[in-house]
């Protein structure tokens, strides 16, 4: 799979100075943690889940979480687990079949099943540690379609049991399985316990470093602890109590000195049917003929301004990728994850071998100072992002990339 792999090679060539690299579920963890992108959540109760997974893959989704926790009712857990087993079997059958089609048990064949799209990285969000070993056992051979588990309300004590269960399940199935802990407990939010909880989480994830792919932020739970909910024109960073937690999490767990982890951006709760509204307009629009600003205005008017600002603030604050609960959020996240030609040029200059001794140089775009030693970690992270999201051509901007992301 690859980002923007759902668009034609000709279209990619026109957009990218350097195209996104291909990767698989067996690629190095460092690459996969950056490549997660917009991780789309779906309730595990959906009867057409296998078909939904393929449909979203055909639209550019490369990572999904199938949720057994907050997105379903407590009384639905048993049936949702059984549904997951059936849907993974359907995906596994598609993966080995001579043709591209896959059918969920009892479901009619859908148009998306014939796309031949790669199955995204799939994670199951569980409630309790025992579910990890039980589900891996019940999945049987179809466990090969699974990349790992999302671990809710993660603290040192609670997380230890989850990570031990993950290690046991990994041994039992003989397959690498990743963990994505969710940092969302009230103890992490409360000032008097935050430091201790963060240090405990750091100890826990460091012990299992090879299995922890990324850390996710449960900002909705943070807001819930104080009866808050941000409006669609506000980002998580406008809610100061939430912004302070994000800052502390990055401070302790997101360092660029080799001890840190990929930390993903919080969920954006608001959506409309933007995807349908924008597709005809984007398809008709000749971007190189002065329509970009008009389309940008249209995006803002349709309640995407808050999402776009939050994605940019995520990256400015050290977060990468984003939790998504609606397909219309995927294309903006991926479009804003592509490395610009200017960023790429700066990063290459900073990391140039002849600059190994440090120093200061004027950027190739002649609009900023690049200081080699202080900007080195930024440049390294930028090139990691460039590897999986690609580098845009000099004249290509966000609107062009968004339009391409919505072509299917």
N, C-alpha and C positions, 0 to 999 in steps of 0.2 A: 504494500500500500504506500501511498505518498499523498501529501497535501496537494490539493488541486489536481489530483489524479483523475477526478471525475470529469475534467474538461479535456478537450482534444489536444493532442500534442502541438498542433499548429497554434492554438490559442495560447498554450503555455509558452511557446517560443516567443510569441509577441509580447508577453507580459514580463518575462523573467530574463534578467541579465545572467543569473545562475539559477537553474531550476531546482525545486525541492528534491532531495534525495529520497529514494525508496527505502523502506524499512519493513521489518516483519515483527511478529510477536517474539521472535527469538533474537532480535537485535540487542546490542548492549543496553543495559539499564540507563546509562547516561543519556543515550540518544532517545530512548523511549520516554524518559521523564520530560524532555523538552518537547517531544512530538505529540504529547497528549492533546494539546490544543483545546478546543471546545469539547469538554466531556459531557455528553448528553445523557441525562438521567431518564429512566423509564420505569414505571411500576412493573413489578414482576408478574402481575396478574393479567397482563394483556394477552388475550387468547391468540393473537396473531403476532406474537413477539418476534419469532424468527423472521417473518416477512418484514416487520417493522425495522429490524436490524439491517437487513439488506437494503431496504428502501433508503434508510438514512446514510448507509455507506455509499450508495449511488449518488447522494447529494453532497458528499465530501466529509462526512463524519468519520473520524478514525479512532475514537474511543467512546465507549458507552458504559454506563453503570445501570445494572438491572437491580431494582431496589426492593428489598424485603423489609425495609424499616419504616421510616416516617411516611412514605408515600402510599402505604396501604394500611387498611384497618387491621387491628390486632386479630380479629376473627378470621382474616383472610390468609394468614401466614402459611398454614398447612397446604391449602390449595395452591398458593403462589409457589411454594417449593416444588410441588408436583408439576406445576406448569413449567417451571424453569427446566426441570429434567427433560420434559417432552420437547421443549423448544431447542435446547442444546443438542438433543438427538437429531432434530430436524436440520440444524445448522451443520452438524457433523456429517450427516448423510449428503447434504449438498456439497460439502467440501471434498467428498470422495467420489461423487457421482460423475459420469463422463460428461454430462451437460451441466449448464450453470444453474438450472432451476432447483429450488428447494420448496417444500410445502410443509407448513405447520400441520401437525396432526389434526385432521378434521376440518382443515381450512381449504378454501378454494385457492387455486394458483393465482397469484397476483402479478401485475406487470413488473413490479420491482424485482421479482424473483428471477427474471430472465436477464438481469443487467450484467451478471458476471462480476459484480463488484466484490472486492475483497471484504471479508468479515472484519469488522473493527476489533480493536483491543477491547475485550469484554471483561467487566468486573462485576461481582455480585456484592451488593451492600447487605450485610447480615445484621442481625440483632444481637446474637450471642455467640461466644466462641465455639460451642458445640455444633453450631450450624455449619461451620467451615469443614470439619472432618466428615460430618454426615453427608453434606452435599457432594463433596469430592468422591466419597464412596459411591453414592447413588448415580453420579454422572457417568461412571465407568469410562469407556473409551472416549466419550464426548468431552471429557475434561480437557482434551487437547485444544478445545475452542476457548478455554478460559485462561485469562491472563492473571487473575488474582481477585482480591477481596477488598472492599472498602469497610473500614473499621470505625463505627460511630462512637461519638462521645469519648474520645480517646484520652486517657490519663495513664500515668505510669502503672498504677495497680490494675486498672481495667485492661489496659493495653497489653500487659504481660501475658494475660490468659489468651487474648486474641492471637498474639504473635507466636506463642507456643503451639496453639492449635494449627496455625498456618504452617509452621515448620513440620509438624506431625503429618499434615495433609500432603505437603510437598514430598516427604519421604515415601508416603503410601502410594502416591500416583507416579512418582518418578519424573515429575515435571516442575520446572521453575514456576513459582507462583509469587506474585508481588502483593504487597500490602499498601493501601493508601489510607492512613489514619485520618480521621476527621477531627479537627480541633474545634470543639463546640460546647464544652462543659461549662456550667456557670462558675465553677471554681477558677477556670482560666480567665473569666471575665472580671471577677471580683478582685479588686486591687490588693486586698490583704493576703490573698492566696496565690496570686498570679505568678509571682517569682518562683515560688516553691513548685507549683504545678509545671511550669515551663522547664525547670531544671529536671524534674522527674521524667517528663516527656522526652527531653534530650537524652537522658540516660537510656531510656527504653528503646528509642529508635536507633541510637548509635550501636547498641548491642546487636540489632538485626539490620544493620545498614544495607547489606547486600539485598535484602528483601523489601526494603521500603522504597517504593518508586517515587512517591510524592506525598506531601502533606496538604490536606484540603481544609479550608476554613468554613465553618458553619455559622456564617454571619446572621442568618435568620434566627438561629437559636440564641446568639448573643443579644439580638434586639428583643427577643421574647422575654429574656430575663428581666428587662426593664419596661416591658409593655410598649415597646417602640416598633415602628414600621416606617421605613424611609419611603418618601413619595417618589413618583417616577421621574421627577426633575432633580432628584438628589442622588448622589453616589454614596457608597459605604463610607467614603472618606469625609463626607459632610456630617456624619453622625459621630461626634467626637469620641464618645465612649467606645465605639467600634473601631474607629481609626487608631485609638491608642493601643488596642489589643493587637491589631494587625502589625503595628510598628514594633511591638515587643516580641511578637512571634518571629518576625523577620530578623530582629536583632539577635535573638538566641539561636534560631534554627535555620536561618537563611544566609549565613555568612559565606563570603566568596573565598575563604581560606582553605577549602577542602573539607571542612567540617559540616557545611550546610547541606540542605536538601532543597529540591524544587518545591516551592509553595505555590499553590494554584489560587487564582482569583475567586472571590465569592460569587454566589449565584445572583443573577439578575431576575427579579420576580415578575416583571411586567412584560406583556407582549400583546400584540394585535396580530391580525393576519397580514403583517407587513409583506411576507414573502410573496403572496399573490399580488398584492398591490404594486410592488416594486418591479416584479419580473417583466411585465410588458413594457413599462417605462424604461427600464434599464436596457432591455433588448433593442428598443427602438433608437436609443440615444447614441449619436456619434460622439464619443467622449473627447476625441481630439478636436472637436469643433465648438468648444466653448460651453458645453452643457454641464460640466462637472459641478460648478457652483450651484446651478439650479437643482441638480440631483441631491447635493449635500443639504440644501435647504429642505427638500422634500423629506429626507431622512429625519431631520430635526423635527419637522412638523408632525411626523408620525410617531412621536414618542421614542425615537431611538437616540436622541441627543444624550440622555442620561447614561444609557448603555455605552455609547461610544466614549464619553468622557471617563466612565469608570474603567473601561478597558485600558485607556491610556494611563490612568492613574495607577492601575494595577502594575503595569510595567515600570512606571516611574518609582514605585515603592518596592520593587524587587519581586513581584509576583509574576507567574508565567502560566498561560492557559487560563481556563475559566470553567466553573461548574455552570451547566446550562440545563434549563428545564423546558425549553421550547426550541424546535428546529430553526426558527427564524433568527436565533441568536448566534448560530454557528458561523454563518458566512461573515458577519462583522468581526467576530473574534479572530478568525483566520486571516481576514484581509488586513487587520491591524497587527498581526503577528509577523507578516512578511517584512524582511529587513529592507529598508530603503537603500537605494544606490549610494546615497550620501553616508549613511551609517556604515555600510560595508566598506566604503573607501577609507573612512576614518579608522575603522577597526584594523584593516589591512596595514595601513600606514603605521599605526601604533605597534603592531606586532611584527613589523618588518625586522628581519635579523640584524640589519645594520643599526637598528635602534635599541639593541639590547642593553646599551649602557645608560639609557634614559634620555633626558633632554625634552625640549619643547619644539613643536613644529606647527606651522600654519596648515590648516586643513586644505585638502585639494579643492574644496568648494570656497576657500578663502573667506570663511565666515565665522571661524572659531579657532581656539587654541586646542591642540592635542598635546597633552603632557603625558609622556610615555609611561612612566611608572605609576602615577595615580590612576590613569585610565586603562591600564592593562587588563584588570579583571573585567571591566565593562566590555572591552574589546573581545576577550575570550568568550564571554557569554553571548555576545552579538554574533560571533562566528558559529557558535553552537546552534543558535536560532536560525542562522542563515542556512545551515546544513539541512534542516528539516522543513523550513518554511520557504526557503529560497530567497533570492535577492531580486527586487524589482528593477526593471530597466529605468534608466534615468528619467524618462518622461512619464512613467507610469505611477499613478497615485492610488489612494485608497478606493475611490469610486470605481476605478477600472477593475481593481481586484475584487471588490464586492460584486460588481456586475458579473464577473466571470464565475464567482462562487455560486451565483443564483441561476446559472444557465440551465441546470437540470430541472 
